[in-house]
Amino acid sequence: MEVTLGGITLRNPVVLAAGTSGVVGEIGDAIDLRKLGAITTKSITVEPRMGNQPLRMADLPKGMINAIGLANGGIDDFATNYAQKCKNIKTTLIGSIAGDSIESYVQVATAMHDIKGIDLIEVNVSCPNTSDGLEFGSCPVKLAELLREIKPALQSTPMIVKLSAACGDIRPHANVAIESGADALTLINTIPAMGIDVKTKTPLITRGIGGLSGPAIHPIAVRVVHEVYRDVAKNAKIPIIGTGGILHWEDAAEFILAGATAVGIGTASFINPTISIKVAKKLSAWVKRQGCSSITELVGQVH
């Protein structure tokens, strides 16, 4: 079940996505993090952010809409109050960074690199819940400018780039990310969507439009992972973390067959924090049933 991302070995391919396991793995109060491949921190910015006004989350039959707005305490608070916890996490730790300018991204990346215990850093250029969250992720030219500045700041820490499918075909963006030094890709983030309460005639969340996650976006995410793997990442030998709507082990297996080396679980953890551990266990059984000695043998093996 071991897989490798950016030269870092994970004990299994199951990763908890950014913003869904606490700031730094508080979900570990409910589950044994040693049974997961990795967890991701909340996306951290330079300055503290209050985020969007409540209501910020709404349940849907096939997922949820959220517009948290990158609420976090800022990088100084993170370095002061969470650095010790980073060193004690019992699994691979991915630090997630976000920003609204090249300078702010580089500042957070530099500070995050200096925190012991963070094994990889995920550059979030795909959050659709802020007014400027897609600026870099939606433009290959701006994305290249950003990543070429971030990469030196990270020094030896592997860089994961998290892309959104909100801007259509993201294969050009994935190609630019790889050319700019990405060691892995995360695909995909939430998709902009809206829900309305027909009784009150008001949006389900205060901001109106938020990010759709959960089973509703899973087939889209599988398609994006497959296209990026087939046309960009495979030849470049760059691993993909497939995220979007994993609720059962079969959903995770689809991502693996589509071309993902690892799988990210987010919304499902709100339903049941133990789902990620169950998915890891059942993926292991699936690998054995397939007659494989390693799950990596199944990456991209859709016929």
C-alpha positions, 0 to 999 in steps of 0.5 A: 500500500505504500506510495510516493509523493515527491520523494516522500513515502506514504504508508498508504494512499489515503490523504485527508484533504485540507480544511477537513481534519482541523488546523493540524490533525485535530481529527486525530482525537477521533481516529488513529492517524497512523492508519492513514497515508497523510493529512493536510493542514488547513490552508494558511495565509499570511494574515489572519482571515475571519472568512465569510459570514455564516451561514457558510455550509449547507447540506445537500442530498449528494454533498454539500456547499461551503464558502468558508473563505479560507478562515485561519489564524495566519502564518504567525499564529500557525508557527507559534501555536501549531509548530510543536504539534506538527512535529508530533503528528503520527503520519505524513503531514502536508502543509497547505498554503494560500494567498492573494499575491505572489509575495504573500504566497512566498512569505507563507511558503518560506515560513511553512518550510521552516516548521519541522514535521511538515513533509510536503507543501500543497499550494492552493491556487484553486479555492473558489470561496474568495473573491480572488481565489481563482486568479492564479489557478485560472491563468496558466501564465500567472500560475507559472509566475507564482510557482517559479517564485514559490519553488525556491522558497521551499528549497528541498520541500516537495511542492504539490499544486492543487488545481480546480476544474472550475475554469474548464480544461485544466490540462494546460494548467497542469502542464505549466505546474509541472514545468514550474517545478510541481512534484505532485498535483492535487485534482480537484477542488470544489466546484462553484455552485449555488443552492436556494431555499424555496421557502425563504427564497434565499440562498442556502449559504450567506455568500450565495455561491460556494464550493460544491463537494461530495459525491455529486462531483465525483464523476467529474473529478475522475474524468479530470484525473484521467485526462491529466494523467493520460495527457500530462502527468504520466509521461512527466512521472508526476503523481496525482492526488485524486479528490472529490466525492470519495464516500466508499472504497470503490470511489477511491479505487476509481481514482487509482485506476484513472491515474491517481497515485493517492486519494484525498478524502474531505467531505466524507470525514464530516459524515463519519471521521472513520471513513478514511481508515475504512477506505484504506483497509478495503483498498488493501483488500482490493489490491490483493484481490487484483493479484497485485503486490503493490497498489502502484501497479493499478495506477492508470490501469483503466482499459 
